[in-house]
Amino acid sequence: MKLESALKHFHPKSPTFSDASTSTAPDRMKGMDTAAALGMAESQAKFGITAFFAKNNVSNEDKFSTVEELTRYARRTVPKLISKAAGNKLGQCLVILSKMAFENYARSAASTCQCSECEGKGLIKN
């Protein structure tokens, strides 16, 4: 099962209001099969599944927990010289870097972002 095909259970194109099956094949994946597969994958790679769902806008909680986990990882692996230079602002710096890392991961060719300098006007006054 591909992760991309699991997304259709979170964002269906059109609901079916009948009890008729769309496929009669005996090996067709049902909703419970998909839930079990996602549960097994999450038990082995919680951060990966959470980051994938956050990237695909399944829930805002996934975005928060992904940035939180990235911040924990950054805190564990930050070089001593950087922590010394940042001083008491290290925590804020790591949160900003984690948010930027997640935004970079979640960005696609269709992503749009408003510039913080010109606020979308395309003009910067000095």
C-alpha positions in Angstrom: 0.0 0.0 0.0 1.3 3.4 -0.9 1.0 6.3 1.6 -0.5 8.5 -1.1 -3.4 6.1 -1.5 -4.1 6.2 2.2 -4.8 10.0 1.9 -8.1 9.4 0.1 -9.5 8.1 3.4 -8.9 11.6 5.0 -10.0 13.7 2.0 -12.6 11.7 0.0 -13.6 13.2 -3.4 -17.2 12.3 -3.0 -19.0 10.4 -0.3 -20.9 7.2 -1.1 -24.3 7.0 0.5 -25.0 3.4 0.0 -23.9 0.1 1.3 -22.9 -1.2 -2.1 -19.2 -2.0 -2.5 -17.3 -0.2 -5.3 -15.3 -3.3 -5.9 -16.2 -7.0 -5.5 -12.6 -8.3 -5.5 -11.9 -10.4 -2.4 -8.5 -8.8 -1.9 -9.8 -5.3 -2.0 -8.5 -3.1 0.8 -11.2 -1.9 3.1 -11.2 1.0 5.6 -10.2 -1.2 8.5 -7.4 -2.7 6.5 -6.0 0.8 5.8 -6.4 1.8 9.4 -4.5 -1.3 10.5 -1.7 -0.7 8.0 -1.4 3.0 9.1 -1.4 1.9 12.8 1.4 -0.6 12.1 3.5 2.0 10.2 2.9 4.6 12.9 4.1 2.1 15.6 7.4 1.7 13.7 7.9 5.3 12.4 5.7 7.7 14.3 7.6 10.9 13.3 7.6 9.9 9.6 3.8 9.3 9.4 3.1 12.4 11.4 5.3 14.5 9.1 3.7 13.0 6.0 0.2 13.7 7.3 1.2 17.3 8.3 2.6 17.9 4.9 -0.7 16.8 3.3 -2.9 18.9 5.7 -4.6 16.0 7.4 -4.6 17.8 10.7 -3.2 20.9 12.4 -2.1 18.7 15.4 0.2 16.8 13.1 1.9 20.1 12.1 2.4 21.1 15.7 3.8 17.7 16.7 6.1 17.6 13.7 7.6 21.0 14.6 7.8 20.0 18.2 9.7 16.8 17.4 12.1 18.7 15.0 12.8 21.1 17.9 13.6 18.3 20.2 15.9 16.8 17.6 17.6 20.2 17.1 18.1 20.6 20.8 19.8 17.1 21.0 22.1 17.7 18.1 23.0 21.4 18.3 26.7 22.1 18.3 28.2 23.5 21.4 29.5 26.6 19.7 26.1 27.5 18.4 24.5 27.0 21.8 27.2 29.2 23.4 26.7 31.9 20.8 22.9 31.9 21.1 23.0 32.0 24.9 19.5 32.2 26.4 17.9 32.7 23.0 18.7 29.2 21.9 15.2 27.8 22.4 13.6 30.5 20.3 16.2 30.1 17.6 15.6 26.3 17.4 11.8 26.7 17.2 12.2 29.2 14.3 14.7 26.8 12.6 12.3 23.9 13.1 9.4 25.8 11.6 11.5 26.8 8.6 12.7 23.2 8.1 9.1 21.9 8.2 7.9 24.6 5.8 10.7 23.7 3.4 9.7 20.0 3.6 6.0 20.8 3.1 6.5 23.2 0.2 5.6 22.1 -3.3 5.5 23.7 -6.8 1.9 24.8 -6.0 2.7 26.4 -2.7 2.2 30.1 -2.2 3.6 32.2 0.5 3.2 35.9 1.4 6.4 37.9 1.8 6.9 39.2 5.3 8.8 42.3 4.0 6.4 43.6 1.3 3.2 41.8 2.6 2.4 40.6 -0.9 2.5 44.1 -2.6 5.9 43.5 -4.3 7.2 46.8 -3.2 9.6 47.5 -0.3 10.0 51.1 0.9 13.2 52.1 2.7 
